[in-house]
Amino acid sequence: MDTELRLDLLINDCVVVELKAIEHILPVLEAQVLTYMKLLKKPQGLLINFFNNNISKSMKPFVNEYFMLLPDTL
């Protein structure tokens, strides 16, 4: 199966970002972010829903097993 990934943003070759503008975030959209992260071997993800007026409440962060491999920057 040869399918193209169509993620919205990839920041610093590390963070997968999916942008939505829908009333409710469905579990399938969360699974989409996690799938992109796993297929691309990226440690972080962020799902942002612009339907909500409060942007801080409309962001959902994700991390996976690749997050542990990031170098400490402290």
CHARMM internal coordinates of N, CA and C (Angstrom, degrees):
IC EDIT
DIST 1 N 1 CA 1.4540
DIST 1 CA 1 C 1.5263
ANGL 1 N 1 CA 1 C 108.46
DIST 1 C 2 N 1.3075
ANGL 1 CA 1 C 2 N 116.65
DIHE 1 N 1 CA 1 C 2 N 119.03
DIST 2 N 2 CA 1.4584
ANGL 1 C 2 N 2 CA 121.61
DIHE 1 CA 1 C 2 N 2 CA -178.58
DIST 2 CA 2 C 1.5253
ANGL 2 N 2 CA 2 C 108.80
DIHE 1 C 2 N 2 CA 2 C -111.43
DIST 2 C 3 N 1.3288
ANGL 2 CA 2 C 3 N 116.07
DIHE 2 N 2 CA 2 C 3 N 98.35
DIST 3 N 3 CA 1.4567
ANGL 2 C 3 N 3 CA 121.65
DIHE 2 CA 2 C 3 N 3 CA -176.91
DIST 3 CA 3 C 1.5133
ANGL 3 N 3 CA 3 C 109.57
DIHE 2 C 3 N 3 CA 3 C -120.69
DIST 3 C 4 N 1.3183
ANGL 3 CA 3 C 4 N 116.25
DIHE 3 N 3 CA 3 C 4 N 139.33
DIST 4 N 4 CA 1.4600
ANGL 3 C 4 N 4 CA 120.52
DIHE 3 CA 3 C 4 N 4 CA 177.15
DIST 4 CA 4 C 1.5210
ANGL 4 N 4 CA 4 C 110.46
DIHE 3 C 4 N 4 CA 4 C -82.36
DIST 4 C 5 N 1.3298
ANGL 4 CA 4 C 5 N 115.62
DIHE 4 N 4 CA 4 C 5 N 138.63
DIST 5 N 5 CA 1.4573
ANGL 4 C 5 N 5 CA 120.32
DIHE 4 CA 4 C 5 N 5 CA 171.13
DIST 5 CA 5 C 1.5164
ANGL 5 N 5 CA 5 C 107.87
DIHE 4 C 5 N 5 CA 5 C -80.94
DIST 5 C 6 N 1.3055
ANGL 5 CA 5 C 6 N 116.10
DIHE 5 N 5 CA 5 C 6 N 141.99
DIST 6 N 6 CA 1.4607
ANGL 5 C 6 N 6 CA 119.42
DIHE 5 CA 5 C 6 N 6 CA -179.97
DIST 6 CA 6 C 1.5173
ANGL 6 N 6 CA 6 C 109.96
DIHE 5 C 6 N 6 CA 6 C -130.87
DIST 6 C 7 N 1.3091
ANGL 6 CA 6 C 7 N 115.24
DIHE 6 N 6 CA 6 C 7 N 59.53
DIST 7 N 7 CA 1.4502
ANGL 6 C 7 N 7 CA 118.18
DIHE 6 CA 6 C 7 N 7 CA 178.34
DIST 7 CA 7 C 1.5230
ANGL 7 N 7 CA 7 C 108.97
DIHE 6 C 7 N 7 CA 7 C -75.00
DIST 7 C 8 N 1.3183
ANGL 7 CA 7 C 8 N 115.48
DIHE 7 N 7 CA 7 C 8 N 156.78
DIST 8 N 8 CA 1.4618
ANGL 7 C 8 N 8 CA 120.04
DIHE 7 CA 7 C 8 N 8 CA -175.52
DIST 8 CA 8 C 1.5217
ANGL 8 N 8 CA 8 C 112.10
DIHE 7 C 8 N 8 CA 8 C -76.95
DIST 8 C 9 N 1.3287
ANGL 8 CA 8 C 9 N 117.27
DIHE 8 N 8 CA 8 C 9 N -49.25
DIST 9 N 9 CA 1.4630
ANGL 8 C 9 N 9 CA 121.31
DIHE 8 CA 8 C 9 N 9 CA -178.51
DIST 9 CA 9 C 1.5196
ANGL 9 N 9 CA 9 C 110.43
DIHE 8 C 9 N 9 CA 9 C -143.02
DIST 9 C 10 N 1.3204
ANGL 9 CA 9 C 10 N 115.45
DIHE 9 N 9 CA 9 C 10 N 149.30
DIST 10 N 10 CA 1.4595
ANGL 9 C 10 N 10 CA 122.28
DIHE 9 CA 9 C 10 N 10 CA 169.74
DIST 10 CA 10 C 1.5206
ANGL 10 N 10 CA 10 C 105.96
DIHE 9 C 10 N 10 CA 10 C -130.45
DIST 10 C 11 N 1.3198
ANGL 10 CA 10 C 11 N 116.49
DIHE 10 N 10 CA 10 C 11 N 113.73
DIST 11 N 11 CA 1.4624
ANGL 10 C 11 N 11 CA 122.02
DIHE 10 CA 10 C 11 N 11 CA -174.17
DIST 11 CA 11 C 1.5255
ANGL 11 N 11 CA 11 C 109.86
DIHE 10 C 11 N 11 CA 11 C -102.00
DIST 11 C 12 N 1.3337
ANGL 11 CA 11 C 12 N 115.93
DIHE 11 N 11 CA 11 C 12 N 128.61
DIST 12 N 12 CA 1.4703
ANGL 11 C 12 N 12 CA 123.60
DIHE 11 CA 11 C 12 N 12 CA 178.18
DIST 12 CA 12 C 1.5270
ANGL 12 N 12 CA 12 C 112.99
DIHE 11 C 12 N 12 CA 12 C 51.15
DIST 12 C 13 N 1.3092
ANGL 12 CA 12 C 13 N 116.64
DIHE 12 N 12 CA 12 C 13 N 32.35
DIST 13 N 13 CA 1.4605
ANGL 12 C 13 N 13 CA 121.91
DIHE 12 CA 12 C 13 N 13 CA -179.16
DIST 13 CA 13 C 1.5272
ANGL 13 N 13 CA 13 C 111.64
DIHE 12 C 13 N 13 CA 13 C 51.73
DIST 13 C 14 N 1.3491
ANGL 13 CA 13 C 14 N 115.64
DIHE 13 N 13 CA 13 C 14 N 32.49
DIST 14 N 14 CA 1.4597
ANGL 13 C 14 N 14 CA 120.17
DIHE 13 CA 13 C 14 N 14 CA -172.88
DIST 14 CA 14 C 1.5334
ANGL 14 N 14 CA 14 C 113.21
DIHE 13 C 14 N 14 CA 14 C -140.42
DIST 14 C 15 N 1.3244
ANGL 14 CA 14 C 15 N 117.62
DIHE 14 N 14 CA 14 C 15 N -37.97
DIST 15 N 15 CA 1.4667
ANGL 14 C 15 N 15 CA 121.54
DIHE 14 CA 14 C 15 N 15 CA -172.23
DIST 15 CA 15 C 1.5277
ANGL 15 N 15 CA 15 C 110.19
DIHE 14 C 15 N 15 CA 15 C -114.79
DIST 15 C 16 N 1.3249
ANGL 15 CA 15 C 16 N 115.70
DIHE 15 N 15 CA 15 C 16 N 119.05
DIST 16 N 16 CA 1.4602
ANGL 15 C 16 N 16 CA 122.43
DIHE 15 CA 15 C 16 N 16 CA 174.70
DIST 16 CA 16 C 1.5238
ANGL 16 N 16 CA 16 C 107.55
DIHE 15 C 16 N 16 CA 16 C -84.69
DIST 16 C 17 N 1.3266
ANGL 16 CA 16 C 17 N 116.95
DIHE 16 N 16 CA 16 C 17 N 126.08
DIST 17 N 17 CA 1.4667
ANGL 16 C 17 N 17 CA 121.06
DIHE 16 CA 16 C 17 N 17 CA -179.32
DIST 17 CA 17 C 1.5238
ANGL 17 N 17 CA 17 C 108.93
DIHE 16 C 17 N 17 CA 17 C -121.07
DIST 17 C 18 N 1.3198
ANGL 17 CA 17 C 18 N 115.63
DIHE 17 N 17 CA 17 C 18 N 127.00
DIST 18 N 18 CA 1.4588
ANGL 17 C 18 N 18 CA 121.80
DIHE 17 CA 17 C 18 N 18 CA 174.35
DIST 18 CA 18 C 1.5214
ANGL 18 N 18 CA 18 C 108.14
DIHE 17 C 18 N 18 CA 18 C -114.38
DIST 18 C 19 N 1.3183
ANGL 18 CA 18 C 19 N 116.14
DIHE 18 N 18 CA 18 C 19 N 130.19
DIST 19 N 19 CA 1.4575
ANGL 18 C 19 N 19 CA 122.84
DIHE 18 CA 18 C 19 N 19 CA -178.31
DIST 19 CA 19 C 1.5191
ANGL 19 N 19 CA 19 C 109.04
DIHE 18 C 19 N 19 CA 19 C -108.50
DIST 19 C 20 N 1.3220
ANGL 19 CA 19 C 20 N 115.93
DIHE 19 N 19 CA 19 C 20 N 131.51
DIST 20 N 20 CA 1.4618
ANGL 19 C 20 N 20 CA 121.56
DIHE 19 CA 19 C 20 N 20 CA 179.08
DIST 20 CA 20 C 1.5214
ANGL 20 N 20 CA 20 C 108.95
DIHE 19 C 20 N 20 CA 20 C -134.09
DIST 20 C 21 N 1.3181
ANGL 20 CA 20 C 21 N 115.90
DIHE 20 N 20 CA 20 C 21 N 162.86
DIST 21 N 21 CA 1.4627
ANGL 20 C 21 N 21 CA 122.64
DIHE 20 CA 20 C 21 N 21 CA 174.02
DIST 21 CA 21 C 1.5218
ANGL 21 N 21 CA 21 C 107.12
DIHE 20 C 21 N 21 CA 21 C -143.56
DIST 21 C 22 N 1.3358
ANGL 21 CA 21 C 22 N 114.64
DIHE 21 N 21 CA 21 C 22 N 71.34
DIST 22 N 22 CA 1.4605
ANGL 21 C 22 N 22 CA 120.88
DIHE 21 CA 21 C 22 N 22 CA -177.54
DIST 22 CA 22 C 1.5186
ANGL 22 N 22 CA 22 C 109.33
DIHE 21 C 22 N 22 CA 22 C -132.68
DIST 22 C 23 N 1.3305
ANGL 22 CA 22 C 23 N 115.83
DIHE 22 N 22 CA 22 C 23 N 159.88
DIST 23 N 23 CA 1.4610
ANGL 22 C 23 N 23 CA 120.65
DIHE 22 CA 22 C 23 N 23 CA -174.46
DIST 23 CA 23 C 1.5284
ANGL 23 N 23 CA 23 C 112.91
DIHE 22 C 23 N 23 CA 23 C -63.33
DIST 23 C 24 N 1.3176
ANGL 23 CA 23 C 24 N 117.16
DIHE 23 N 23 CA 23 C 24 N -43.23
DIST 24 N 24 CA 1.4643
ANGL 23 C 24 N 24 CA 121.32
DIHE 23 CA 23 C 24 N 24 CA -178.39
DIST 24 CA 24 C 1.5229
ANGL 24 N 24 CA 24 C 109.81
DIHE 23 C 24 N 24 CA 24 C -133.43
DIST 24 C 25 N 1.3185
ANGL 24 CA 24 C 25 N 115.40
DIHE 24 N 24 CA 24 C 25 N 138.38
DIST 25 N 25 CA 1.4622
ANGL 24 C 25 N 25 CA 120.70
DIHE 24 CA 24 C 25 N 25 CA 174.69
DIST 25 CA 25 C 1.5248
ANGL 25 N 25 CA 25 C 108.12
DIHE 24 C 25 N 25 CA 25 C -79.68
DIST 25 C 26 N 1.2964
ANGL 25 CA 25 C 26 N 115.92
DIHE 25 N 25 CA 25 C 26 N 122.02
DIST 26 N 26 CA 1.4592
ANGL 25 C 26 N 26 CA 121.70
DIHE 25 CA 25 C 26 N 26 CA -179.62
DIST 26 CA 26 C 1.5283
ANGL 26 N 26 CA 26 C 110.12
DIHE 25 C 26 N 26 CA 26 C -92.37
DIST 26 C 27 N 1.3217
ANGL 26 CA 26 C 27 N 117.00
DIHE 26 N 26 CA 26 C 27 N 153.31
DIST 27 N 27 CA 1.4684
ANGL 26 C 27 N 27 CA 120.13
DIHE 26 CA 26 C 27 N 27 CA 178.34
DIST 27 CA 27 C 1.5306
ANGL 27 N 27 CA 27 C 113.30
DIHE 26 C 27 N 27 CA 27 C -56.20
DIST 27 C 28 N 1.3203
ANGL 27 CA 27 C 28 N 117.96
DIHE 27 N 27 CA 27 C 28 N -31.08
DIST 28 N 28 CA 1.4658
ANGL 27 C 28 N 28 CA 120.31
DIHE 27 CA 27 C 28 N 28 CA 179.73
DIST 28 CA 28 C 1.5291
ANGL 28 N 28 CA 28 C 110.92
DIHE 27 C 28 N 28 CA 28 C -64.52
DIST 28 C 29 N 1.3249
ANGL 28 CA 28 C 29 N 118.28
DIHE 28 N 28 CA 28 C 29 N -29.95
DIST 29 N 29 CA 1.4655
ANGL 28 C 29 N 29 CA 121.31
DIHE 28 CA 28 C 29 N 29 CA 178.12
DIST 29 CA 29 C 1.5246
ANGL 29 N 29 CA 29 C 110.98
DIHE 28 C 29 N 29 CA 29 C -73.95
DIST 29 C 30 N 1.3225
ANGL 29 CA 29 C 30 N 116.35
DIHE 29 N 29 CA 29 C 30 N -35.84
DIST 30 N 30 CA 1.4617
ANGL 29 C 30 N 30 CA 120.09
DIHE 29 CA 29 C 30 N 30 CA 174.57
DIST 30 CA 30 C 1.5301
ANGL 30 N 30 CA 30 C 109.51
DIHE 29 C 30 N 30 CA 30 C -65.27
DIST 30 C 31 N 1.3244
ANGL 30 CA 30 C 31 N 115.87
DIHE 30 N 30 CA 30 C 31 N -41.95
DIST 31 N 31 CA 1.4677
ANGL 30 C 31 N 31 CA 120.42
DIHE 30 CA 30 C 31 N 31 CA 177.88
DIST 31 CA 31 C 1.5250
ANGL 31 N 31 CA 31 C 110.87
DIHE 30 C 31 N 31 CA 31 C -63.34
DIST 31 C 32 N 1.3207
ANGL 31 CA 31 C 32 N 117.16
DIHE 31 N 31 CA 31 C 32 N -33.85
DIST 32 N 32 CA 1.4620
ANGL 31 C 32 N 32 CA 121.15
DIHE 31 CA 31 C 32 N 32 CA 177.89
DIST 32 CA 32 C 1.5248
ANGL 32 N 32 CA 32 C 110.54
DIHE 31 C 32 N 32 CA 32 C -61.41
DIST 32 C 33 N 1.3269
ANGL 32 CA 32 C 33 N 117.13
DIHE 32 N 32 CA 32 C 33 N -46.33
DIST 33 N 33 CA 1.4640
ANGL 32 C 33 N 33 CA 121.16
DIHE 32 CA 32 C 33 N 33 CA 179.36
DIST 33 CA 33 C 1.5261
ANGL 33 N 33 CA 33 C 110.08
DIHE 32 C 33 N 33 CA 33 C -62.58
DIST 33 C 34 N 1.3194
ANGL 33 CA 33 C 34 N 116.73
DIHE 33 N 33 CA 33 C 34 N -47.00
DIST 34 N 34 CA 1.4631
ANGL 33 C 34 N 34 CA 120.68
DIHE 33 CA 33 C 34 N 34 CA -179.91
DIST 34 CA 34 C 1.5313
ANGL 34 N 34 CA 34 C 111.75
DIHE 33 C 34 N 34 CA 34 C -62.34
DIST 34 C 35 N 1.3149
ANGL 34 CA 34 C 35 N 117.21
DIHE 34 N 34 CA 34 C 35 N -37.29
DIST 35 N 35 CA 1.4623
ANGL 34 C 35 N 35 CA 121.19
DIHE 34 CA 34 C 35 N 35 CA 177.95
DIST 35 CA 35 C 1.5214
ANGL 35 N 35 CA 35 C 111.04
DIHE 34 C 35 N 35 CA 35 C -65.82
DIST 35 C 36 N 1.3305
ANGL 35 CA 35 C 36 N 117.32
DIHE 35 N 35 CA 35 C 36 N -46.08
DIST 36 N 36 CA 1.4680
ANGL 35 C 36 N 36 CA 120.60
DIHE 35 CA 35 C 36 N 36 CA 177.10
DIST 36 CA 36 C 1.5223
ANGL 36 N 36 CA 36 C 110.65
DIHE 35 C 36 N 36 CA 36 C -58.67
DIST 36 C 37 N 1.3342
ANGL 36 CA 36 C 37 N 116.24
DIHE 36 N 36 CA 36 C 37 N -42.94
DIST 37 N 37 CA 1.4625
ANGL 36 C 37 N 37 CA 120.26
DIHE 36 CA 36 C 37 N 37 CA -179.98
DIST 37 CA 37 C 1.5246
ANGL 37 N 37 CA 37 C 110.59
DIHE 36 C 37 N 37 CA 37 C -60.70
DIST 37 C 38 N 1.3149
ANGL 37 CA 37 C 38 N 116.23
DIHE 37 N 37 CA 37 C 38 N -44.58
DIST 38 N 38 CA 1.4642
ANGL 37 C 38 N 38 CA 120.06
DIHE 37 CA 37 C 38 N 38 CA -177.70
DIST 38 CA 38 C 1.5313
ANGL 38 N 38 CA 38 C 111.56
DIHE 37 C 38 N 38 CA 38 C -68.72
DIST 38 C 39 N 1.3240
ANGL 38 CA 38 C 39 N 117.22
DIHE 38 N 38 CA 38 C 39 N -46.02
DIST 39 N 39 CA 1.4618
ANGL 38 C 39 N 39 CA 120.43
DIHE 38 CA 38 C 39 N 39 CA -178.94
DIST 39 CA 39 C 1.5256
ANGL 39 N 39 CA 39 C 112.44
DIHE 38 C 39 N 39 CA 39 C -64.44
DIST 39 C 40 N 1.3244
ANGL 39 CA 39 C 40 N 116.29
DIHE 39 N 39 CA 39 C 40 N -35.48
DIST 40 N 40 CA 1.4661
ANGL 39 C 40 N 40 CA 121.03
DIHE 39 CA 39 C 40 N 40 CA -179.09
DIST 40 CA 40 C 1.5270
ANGL 40 N 40 CA 40 C 112.94
DIHE 39 C 40 N 40 CA 40 C -91.06
DIST 40 C 41 N 1.3454
ANGL 40 CA 40 C 41 N 116.34
DIHE 40 N 40 CA 40 C 41 N -4.90
DIST 41 N 41 CA 1.4649
ANGL 40 C 41 N 41 CA 122.80
DIHE 40 CA 40 C 41 N 41 CA -178.23
DIST 41 CA 41 C 1.5298
ANGL 41 N 41 CA 41 C 111.30
DIHE 40 C 41 N 41 CA 41 C 57.27
DIST 41 C 42 N 1.3307
ANGL 41 CA 41 C 42 N 114.62
DIHE 41 N 41 CA 41 C 42 N 48.26
DIST 42 N 42 CA 1.4633
ANGL 41 C 42 N 42 CA 121.46
DIHE 41 CA 41 C 42 N 42 CA 178.57
DIST 42 CA 42 C 1.5253
ANGL 42 N 42 CA 42 C 109.01
DIHE 41 C 42 N 42 CA 42 C -108.63
DIST 42 C 43 N 1.3321
ANGL 42 CA 42 C 43 N 118.02
DIHE 42 N 42 CA 42 C 43 N 141.03
DIST 43 N 43 CA 1.4567
ANGL 42 C 43 N 43 CA 121.58
DIHE 42 CA 42 C 43 N 43 CA -171.76
DIST 43 CA 43 C 1.5245
ANGL 43 N 43 CA 43 C 115.89
DIHE 42 C 43 N 43 CA 43 C -82.52
DIST 43 C 44 N 1.3144
ANGL 43 CA 43 C 44 N 117.70
DIHE 43 N 43 CA 43 C 44 N -20.34
DIST 44 N 44 CA 1.4604
ANGL 43 C 44 N 44 CA 119.63
DIHE 43 CA 43 C 44 N 44 CA -174.38
DIST 44 CA 44 C 1.5220
ANGL 44 N 44 CA 44 C 110.79
DIHE 43 C 44 N 44 CA 44 C -132.33
DIST 44 C 45 N 1.3353
ANGL 44 CA 44 C 45 N 113.99
DIHE 44 N 44 CA 44 C 45 N 151.80
DIST 45 N 45 CA 1.4568
ANGL 44 C 45 N 45 CA 120.32
DIHE 44 CA 44 C 45 N 45 CA 176.32
DIST 45 CA 45 C 1.5096
ANGL 45 N 45 CA 45 C 109.71
DIHE 44 C 45 N 45 CA 45 C -143.00
DIST 45 C 46 N 1.3091
ANGL 45 CA 45 C 46 N 115.52
DIHE 45 N 45 CA 45 C 46 N 158.02
DIST 46 N 46 CA 1.4556
ANGL 45 C 46 N 46 CA 121.23
DIHE 45 CA 45 C 46 N 46 CA 179.56
DIST 46 CA 46 C 1.5216
ANGL 46 N 46 CA 46 C 108.02
DIHE 45 C 46 N 46 CA 46 C -145.53
DIST 46 C 47 N 1.3258
ANGL 46 CA 46 C 47 N 115.34
DIHE 46 N 46 CA 46 C 47 N 126.09
DIST 47 N 47 CA 1.4603
ANGL 46 C 47 N 47 CA 122.11
DIHE 46 CA 46 C 47 N 47 CA 176.28
DIST 47 CA 47 C 1.5199
ANGL 47 N 47 CA 47 C 106.93
DIHE 46 C 47 N 47 CA 47 C -108.08
DIST 47 C 48 N 1.3315
ANGL 47 CA 47 C 48 N 116.89
DIHE 47 N 47 CA 47 C 48 N 119.68
DIST 48 N 48 CA 1.4639
ANGL 47 C 48 N 48 CA 121.73
DIHE 47 CA 47 C 48 N 48 CA -177.57
DIST 48 CA 48 C 1.5185
ANGL 48 N 48 CA 48 C 108.64
DIHE 47 C 48 N 48 CA 48 C -117.56
DIST 48 C 49 N 1.3401
ANGL 48 CA 48 C 49 N 115.65
DIHE 48 N 48 CA 48 C 49 N 127.32
DIST 49 N 49 CA 1.4575
ANGL 48 C 49 N 49 CA 121.71
DIHE 48 CA 48 C 49 N 49 CA 178.70
DIST 49 CA 49 C 1.5257
ANGL 49 N 49 CA 49 C 109.22
DIHE 48 C 49 N 49 CA 49 C -111.16
DIST 49 C 50 N 1.3166
ANGL 49 CA 49 C 50 N 117.02
DIHE 49 N 49 CA 49 C 50 N 113.91
DIST 50 N 50 CA 1.4549
ANGL 49 C 50 N 50 CA 121.86
DIHE 49 CA 49 C 50 N 50 CA -177.84
DIST 50 CA 50 C 1.5249
ANGL 50 N 50 CA 50 C 113.36
DIHE 49 C 50 N 50 CA 50 C -84.71
DIST 50 C 51 N 1.3261
ANGL 50 CA 50 C 51 N 117.65
DIHE 50 N 50 CA 50 C 51 N 3.32
DIST 51 N 51 CA 1.4636
ANGL 50 C 51 N 51 CA 120.30
DIHE 50 CA 50 C 51 N 51 CA 177.68
DIST 51 CA 51 C 1.5210
ANGL 51 N 51 CA 51 C 110.81
DIHE 50 C 51 N 51 CA 51 C -70.43
DIST 51 C 52 N 1.3247
ANGL 51 CA 51 C 52 N 116.75
DIHE 51 N 51 CA 51 C 52 N -30.54
DIST 52 N 52 CA 1.4626
ANGL 51 C 52 N 52 CA 123.27
DIHE 51 CA 51 C 52 N 52 CA -178.34
DIST 52 CA 52 C 1.5278
ANGL 52 N 52 CA 52 C 109.77
DIHE 51 C 52 N 52 CA 52 C -83.06
DIST 52 C 53 N 1.3344
ANGL 52 CA 52 C 53 N 117.03
DIHE 52 N 52 CA 52 C 53 N 141.70
DIST 53 N 53 CA 1.4653
ANGL 52 C 53 N 53 CA 120.99
DIHE 52 CA 52 C 53 N 53 CA 178.10
DIST 53 CA 53 C 1.5221
ANGL 53 N 53 CA 53 C 112.58
DIHE 52 C 53 N 53 CA 53 C -73.09
DIST 53 C 54 N 1.3230
ANGL 53 CA 53 C 54 N 117.98
DIHE 53 N 53 CA 53 C 54 N -25.22
DIST 54 N 54 CA 1.4562
ANGL 53 C 54 N 54 CA 122.59
DIHE 53 CA 53 C 54 N 54 CA -178.95
DIST 54 CA 54 C 1.5295
ANGL 54 N 54 CA 54 C 108.57
DIHE 53 C 54 N 54 CA 54 C -98.31
DIST 54 C 55 N 1.3232
ANGL 54 CA 54 C 55 N 115.70
DIHE 54 N 54 CA 54 C 55 N 100.81
DIST 55 N 55 CA 1.4679
ANGL 54 C 55 N 55 CA 119.95
DIHE 54 CA 54 C 55 N 55 CA -173.23
DIST 55 CA 55 C 1.5283
ANGL 55 N 55 CA 55 C 112.16
DIHE 54 C 55 N 55 CA 55 C -63.58
DIST 55 C 56 N 1.3333
ANGL 55 CA 55 C 56 N 117.43
DIHE 55 N 55 CA 55 C 56 N -32.87
DIST 56 N 56 CA 1.4690
ANGL 55 C 56 N 56 CA 119.00
DIHE 55 CA 55 C 56 N 56 CA -179.19
DIST 56 CA 56 C 1.5270
ANGL 56 N 56 CA 56 C 111.72
DIHE 55 C 56 N 56 CA 56 C -67.30
DIST 56 C 57 N 1.3245
ANGL 56 CA 56 C 57 N 117.58
DIHE 56 N 56 CA 56 C 57 N -27.95
DIST 57 N 57 CA 1.4609
ANGL 56 C 57 N 57 CA 120.71
DIHE 56 CA 56 C 57 N 57 CA 177.73
DIST 57 CA 57 C 1.5240
ANGL 57 N 57 CA 57 C 112.05
DIHE 56 C 57 N 57 CA 57 C -86.00
DIST 57 C 58 N 1.3134
ANGL 57 CA 57 C 58 N 116.53
DIHE 57 N 57 CA 57 C 58 N -9.49
DIST 58 N 58 CA 1.4588
ANGL 57 C 58 N 58 CA 119.40
DIHE 57 CA 57 C 58 N 58 CA -175.75
DIST 58 CA 58 C 1.5271
ANGL 58 N 58 CA 58 C 112.74
DIHE 57 C 58 N 58 CA 58 C -103.68
DIST 58 C 59 N 1.3304
ANGL 58 CA 58 C 59 N 117.54
DIHE 58 N 58 CA 58 C 59 N 8.80
DIST 59 N 59 CA 1.4631
ANGL 58 C 59 N 59 CA 121.15
DIHE 58 CA 58 C 59 N 59 CA 178.52
DIST 59 CA 59 C 1.5239
ANGL 59 N 59 CA 59 C 109.97
DIHE 58 C 59 N 59 CA 59 C -107.28
DIST 59 C 60 N 1.3129
ANGL 59 CA 59 C 60 N 116.37
DIHE 59 N 59 CA 59 C 60 N 135.21
DIST 60 N 60 CA 1.4638
ANGL 59 C 60 N 60 CA 120.80
DIHE 59 CA 59 C 60 N 60 CA 176.92
DIST 60 CA 60 C 1.5210
ANGL 60 N 60 CA 60 C 108.35
DIHE 59 C 60 N 60 CA 60 C -125.77
DIST 60 C 61 N 1.3439
ANGL 60 CA 60 C 61 N 116.92
DIHE 60 N 60 CA 60 C 61 N 115.90
DIST 61 N 61 CA 1.4683
ANGL 60 C 61 N 61 CA 120.37
DIHE 60 CA 60 C 61 N 61 CA 179.70
DIST 61 CA 61 C 1.5323
ANGL 61 N 61 CA 61 C 111.38
DIHE 60 C 61 N 61 CA 61 C -86.17
DIST 61 C 62 N 1.3170
ANGL 61 CA 61 C 62 N 115.11
DIHE 61 N 61 CA 61 C 62 N 153.98
DIST 62 N 62 CA 1.4592
ANGL 61 C 62 N 62 CA 122.64
DIHE 61 CA 61 C 62 N 62 CA 177.58
DIST 62 CA 62 C 1.5226
ANGL 62 N 62 CA 62 C 109.06
DIHE 61 C 62 N 62 CA 62 C -136.50
DIST 62 C 63 N 1.3231
ANGL 62 CA 62 C 63 N 116.64
DIHE 62 N 62 CA 62 C 63 N 146.21
DIST 63 N 63 CA 1.4634
ANGL 62 C 63 N 63 CA 122.43
DIHE 62 CA 62 C 63 N 63 CA 169.48
DIST 63 CA 63 C 1.5265
ANGL 63 N 63 CA 63 C 107.28
DIHE 62 C 63 N 63 CA 63 C -136.06
DIST 63 C 64 N 1.3279
ANGL 63 CA 63 C 64 N 116.04
DIHE 63 N 63 CA 63 C 64 N 157.13
DIST 64 N 64 CA 1.4606
ANGL 63 C 64 N 64 CA 119.96
DIHE 63 CA 63 C 64 N 64 CA 178.54
DIST 64 CA 64 C 1.5243
ANGL 64 N 64 CA 64 C 109.95
DIHE 63 C 64 N 64 CA 64 C -135.60
DIST 64 C 65 N 1.3239
ANGL 64 CA 64 C 65 N 116.60
DIHE 64 N 64 CA 64 C 65 N -165.89
DIST 65 N 65 CA 1.4709
ANGL 64 C 65 N 65 CA 120.28
DIHE 64 CA 64 C 65 N 65 CA -175.73
DIST 65 CA 65 C 1.5237
ANGL 65 N 65 CA 65 C 112.76
DIHE 64 C 65 N 65 CA 65 C -64.17
DIST 65 C 66 N 1.3119
ANGL 65 CA 65 C 66 N 118.73
DIHE 65 N 65 CA 65 C 66 N -22.23
DIST 66 N 66 CA 1.4684
ANGL 65 C 66 N 66 CA 121.26
DIHE 65 CA 65 C 66 N 66 CA 178.56
DIST 66 CA 66 C 1.5267
ANGL 66 N 66 CA 66 C 111.90
DIHE 65 C 66 N 66 CA 66 C -72.88
DIST 66 C 67 N 1.3269
ANGL 66 CA 66 C 67 N 117.17
DIHE 66 N 66 CA 66 C 67 N -17.73
DIST 67 N 67 CA 1.4682
ANGL 66 C 67 N 67 CA 121.46
DIHE 66 CA 66 C 67 N 67 CA 179.85
DIST 67 CA 67 C 1.5262
ANGL 67 N 67 CA 67 C 110.94
DIHE 66 C 67 N 67 CA 67 C -61.83
DIST 67 C 68 N 1.3311
ANGL 67 CA 67 C 68 N 116.88
DIHE 67 N 67 CA 67 C 68 N -36.74
DIST 68 N 68 CA 1.4713
ANGL 67 C 68 N 68 CA 121.08
DIHE 67 CA 67 C 68 N 68 CA -179.67
DIST 68 CA 68 C 1.5258
ANGL 68 N 68 CA 68 C 111.92
DIHE 67 C 68 N 68 CA 68 C -64.95
DIST 68 C 69 N 1.3215
ANGL 68 CA 68 C 69 N 117.50
DIHE 68 N 68 CA 68 C 69 N -21.64
DIST 69 N 69 CA 1.4630
ANGL 68 C 69 N 69 CA 121.69
DIHE 68 CA 68 C 69 N 69 CA -177.86
DIST 69 CA 69 C 1.5236
ANGL 69 N 69 CA 69 C 113.28
DIHE 68 C 69 N 69 CA 69 C -84.91
DIST 69 C 70 N 1.3426
ANGL 69 CA 69 C 70 N 116.97
DIHE 69 N 69 CA 69 C 70 N -7.01
DIST 70 N 70 CA 1.4652
ANGL 69 C 70 N 70 CA 119.53
DIHE 69 CA 69 C 70 N 70 CA 179.41
DIST 70 CA 70 C 1.5205
ANGL 70 N 70 CA 70 C 110.03
DIHE 69 C 70 N 70 CA 70 C -68.11
DIST 70 C 71 N 1.3260
ANGL 70 CA 70 C 71 N 118.17
DIHE 70 N 70 CA 70 C 71 N 142.14
DIST 71 N 71 CA 1.4731
ANGL 70 C 71 N 71 CA 120.24
DIHE 70 CA 70 C 71 N 71 CA 178.02
DIST 71 CA 71 C 1.5233
ANGL 71 N 71 CA 71 C 110.99
DIHE 70 C 71 N 71 CA 71 C -71.23
DIST 71 C 72 N 1.3258
ANGL 71 CA 71 C 72 N 115.81
DIHE 71 N 71 CA 71 C 72 N 147.14
DIST 72 N 72 CA 1.4647
ANGL 71 C 72 N 72 CA 120.37
DIHE 71 CA 71 C 72 N 72 CA 173.99
DIST 72 CA 72 C 1.5146
ANGL 72 N 72 CA 72 C 108.74
DIHE 71 C 72 N 72 CA 72 C -69.82
DIST 72 C 73 N 1.3246
ANGL 72 CA 72 C 73 N 116.12
DIHE 72 N 72 CA 72 C 73 N 136.08
DIST 73 N 73 CA 1.4662
ANGL 72 C 73 N 73 CA 119.89
DIHE 72 CA 72 C 73 N 73 CA 179.28
DIST 73 CA 73 C 1.5155
ANGL 73 N 73 CA 73 C 111.38
DIHE 72 C 73 N 73 CA 73 C -110.95
DIST 73 C 74 N 1.3192
ANGL 73 CA 73 C 74 N 117.03
DIHE 73 N 73 CA 73 C 74 N 6.47
DIST 74 N 74 CA 1.4725
ANGL 73 C 74 N 74 CA 120.28
DIHE 73 CA 73 C 74 N 74 CA -179.21
DIST 74 CA 74 C 1.5039
ANGL 74 N 74 CA 74 C 111.85
DIHE 73 C 74 N 74 CA 74 C -85.41
END
COOR INIT
IC SEED 1 N 1 CA 1 C
IC BUILD
